[in-house]
Amino acid sequence: MDENFEMEVGKIYFVSFGINTQIVGRYKGSDACNHYFFDILHYWNGYESFRKQKEYCVRNGIEEIRPATLPEKHTLIRFELEHNCI
């Protein structure tokens, strides 16, 4: 993973922890141990779950972090609209 990659507040990013665990989230901020998101879409072993408010992921173990693709953004926004997050 590129250690110099900086995320912008409010933008949507894809974070992968390997083949079985990924998230798509709207970035909120970071500290020394965690990345915080307004809302996330969590993929784990073929299952999908939406989580809102004060969600985070640990910084350790991230294999890939990048801006989300258009389909990933649409999926997250669909869940945010359904749950009245935006």
Backbone bond lengths (Angstrom), bond angles and torsions (degrees), N, CA, C in turn:
res aa  C-N    CA-C-N  psi(-1)  N-CA   C-N-CA  omega(-1)  CA-C   N-CA-C  phi
1 M - - - 1.442 - - 1.520 109.25 -
2 D 1.323 116.32 142.63 1.457 122.14 178.80 1.525 109.74 -75.65
3 E 1.312 116.89 112.90 1.474 121.92 -177.69 1.528 111.63 -68.98
4 N 1.332 118.69 -21.20 1.456 121.87 -177.96 1.532 112.99 -89.10
5 F 1.329 117.92 -1.02 1.453 122.25 -179.48 1.525 108.99 -68.22
6 E 1.336 117.11 125.10 1.462 120.86 -179.91 1.521 109.37 -116.09
7 M 1.325 115.54 133.95 1.452 121.22 178.79 1.526 109.64 -95.50
8 E 1.333 115.89 152.50 1.463 122.38 178.90 1.521 109.23 -106.81
9 V 1.317 116.21 138.64 1.465 121.96 179.38 1.529 109.67 -59.33
10 G 1.341 115.78 133.60 1.452 122.16 177.90 1.514 114.72 90.87
11 K 1.319 118.26 -16.13 1.467 121.68 178.65 1.529 109.81 -81.96
12 I 1.333 115.74 157.89 1.454 121.63 -177.66 1.530 109.55 -102.81
13 Y 1.343 115.72 130.26 1.459 122.06 -176.58 1.524 111.89 -127.79
14 F 1.317 114.42 154.27 1.462 123.47 173.93 1.527 107.08 -104.46
15 V 1.341 116.86 129.90 1.462 122.23 178.99 1.529 107.68 -126.67
16 S 1.322 116.24 127.16 1.459 121.08 -179.38 1.524 110.29 -117.19
17 F 1.329 114.69 134.36 1.457 122.12 175.37 1.525 110.50 -108.66
18 G 1.314 117.03 20.04 1.456 121.71 -178.13 1.512 109.67 126.74
19 I 1.301 115.76 -168.37 1.458 121.25 -173.39 1.531 113.37 -69.89
20 N 1.329 118.68 -26.49 1.465 120.77 -173.81 1.521 115.68 -103.38
21 T 1.318 119.73 -11.67 1.461 121.02 -176.00 1.521 110.97 -135.35
22 Q 1.345 115.21 119.95 1.449 121.71 176.29 1.524 109.08 -140.08
23 I 1.344 115.67 157.29 1.457 120.11 171.25 1.518 109.24 -135.30
24 V 1.318 114.98 154.11 1.455 123.17 169.60 1.516 104.13 -123.28
25 G 1.328 117.04 123.39 1.454 118.83 -175.08 1.507 113.80 -146.50
26 R 1.344 114.53 157.07 1.462 122.60 175.07 1.532 106.94 -91.00
27 Y 1.331 115.94 112.66 1.458 123.40 -171.15 1.530 113.12 -66.50
28 K 1.341 115.42 137.65 1.460 122.56 179.97 1.526 112.35 -116.77
29 G 1.328 117.70 -40.52 1.461 121.20 -178.49 1.514 110.60 169.54
30 S 1.335 115.64 179.33 1.464 121.25 -178.97 1.517 110.23 -142.99
31 D 1.324 114.90 157.58 1.456 120.91 167.57 1.527 106.57 -132.16
32 A 1.303 117.68 -164.82 1.462 120.77 -175.22 1.525 113.48 -64.21
33 C 1.334 117.58 -28.88 1.471 120.74 -174.13 1.521 114.87 -111.99
34 N 1.325 118.88 -24.33 1.471 121.68 -170.64 1.518 112.91 -134.76
35 H 1.339 114.40 155.58 1.461 122.78 165.93 1.522 105.82 -105.55
36 Y 1.330 117.68 133.95 1.462 122.05 -178.75 1.519 110.28 -108.69
37 F 1.336 115.72 144.06 1.453 122.53 -177.68 1.525 109.87 -131.38
38 F 1.338 115.91 148.95 1.458 120.04 174.25 1.527 109.08 -65.62
39 D 1.333 116.01 -49.53 1.462 123.06 179.78 1.522 107.76 -144.93
40 I 1.330 116.18 151.00 1.464 119.30 176.60 1.523 110.89 -137.22
41 L 1.304 113.70 152.68 1.450 122.80 169.61 1.524 104.85 -110.60
42 H 1.322 117.35 117.26 1.453 123.14 -172.69 1.526 109.70 -105.40
43 Y 1.309 116.15 125.93 1.466 122.04 176.32 1.521 107.92 -110.58
44 W 1.329 116.00 126.70 1.455 120.64 179.70 1.526 108.77 -144.46
45 N 1.328 116.45 118.63 1.471 123.18 177.40 1.527 113.11 47.76
46 G 1.317 117.17 42.77 1.462 121.21 177.09 1.511 115.07 88.10
47 Y 1.319 118.46 -2.45 1.466 121.83 178.32 1.516 109.80 -104.45
48 E 1.319 115.64 149.54 1.451 122.34 -177.90 1.528 108.75 -122.90
49 S 1.334 117.47 132.73 1.461 120.54 176.20 1.523 109.21 -140.71
50 F 1.319 115.87 145.55 1.454 122.49 179.45 1.520 108.60 -104.98
51 R 1.328 115.69 134.26 1.466 121.20 178.99 1.518 108.18 -131.06
52 K 1.333 116.35 138.05 1.462 119.55 -177.75 1.517 111.46 -125.97
53 Q 1.315 114.44 154.05 1.461 124.43 174.36 1.519 113.75 66.34
54 K 1.305 114.54 118.94 1.470 123.07 175.13 1.521 113.58 58.72
55 E 1.294 117.44 38.34 1.464 120.46 178.00 1.527 109.68 -88.46
56 Y 1.311 116.19 150.24 1.456 121.20 -179.05 1.517 110.55 -147.72
57 C 1.320 114.66 166.49 1.457 121.36 169.68 1.519 106.93 -138.20
58 V 1.304 116.36 148.62 1.458 120.82 178.79 1.527 109.42 -72.78
59 R 1.300 115.93 149.72 1.462 120.91 -179.87 1.521 111.63 -79.31
60 N 1.312 117.05 -23.18 1.452 121.79 -178.63 1.532 110.75 -75.63
61 G 1.302 117.70 133.51 1.455 121.66 175.38 1.514 115.39 92.51
62 I 1.318 118.43 0.64 1.467 120.63 178.97 1.517 108.88 -70.70
63 E 1.324 115.85 126.42 1.465 120.85 178.21 1.526 111.64 -94.90
64 E 1.344 116.82 -33.18 1.462 120.69 -178.34 1.519 108.90 -147.16
65 I 1.326 115.47 138.76 1.455 121.37 172.51 1.519 106.80 -141.76
66 R 1.339 115.86 129.78 1.465 120.14 -174.73 1.523 108.48 -157.34
67 P 1.338 116.93 164.53 1.465 118.77 172.46 1.525 109.40 -62.08
68 A 1.323 116.20 143.07 1.469 120.84 -179.59 1.522 110.54 -69.16
69 T 1.322 115.33 150.20 1.458 120.51 174.89 1.532 108.61 -76.58
70 L 1.312 117.00 167.81 1.463 121.16 -179.96 1.530 112.05 -58.99
71 P 1.343 120.43 -45.35 1.471 119.46 177.20 1.537 113.10 -62.29
72 E 1.336 117.56 -36.97 1.463 120.83 177.55 1.528 110.57 -64.86
73 K 1.322 116.81 -41.54 1.467 121.20 178.01 1.522 110.97 -62.77
74 H 1.323 116.75 -45.59 1.466 121.15 179.72 1.531 111.35 -59.84
75 T 1.313 117.03 -41.01 1.467 120.73 -179.59 1.521 110.69 -64.56
76 L 1.330 117.52 -46.50 1.463 120.33 178.66 1.530 110.94 -62.53
77 I 1.317 117.40 -45.43 1.467 121.26 -178.84 1.525 110.80 -63.14
78 R 1.317 118.30 -36.69 1.470 121.35 177.00 1.524 110.52 -59.25
79 F 1.326 116.83 -46.05 1.471 120.33 178.01 1.527 111.54 -66.29
80 E 1.329 117.63 -39.71 1.463 120.71 178.73 1.527 111.05 -62.14
81 L 1.321 117.04 -39.57 1.465 120.73 177.69 1.527 111.59 -67.93
82 E 1.328 117.02 -42.39 1.463 121.05 -179.91 1.530 112.36 -63.63
83 H 1.330 117.48 -30.12 1.464 122.14 -177.84 1.536 112.40 -102.84
84 N 1.332 117.41 14.91 1.476 123.18 178.85 1.522 113.97 53.24
85 C 1.308 116.50 41.34 1.466 121.17 178.35 1.523 112.20 -86.89
86 I 1.341 115.64 -27.70 1.466 119.95 178.32 1.511 109.60 -130.31
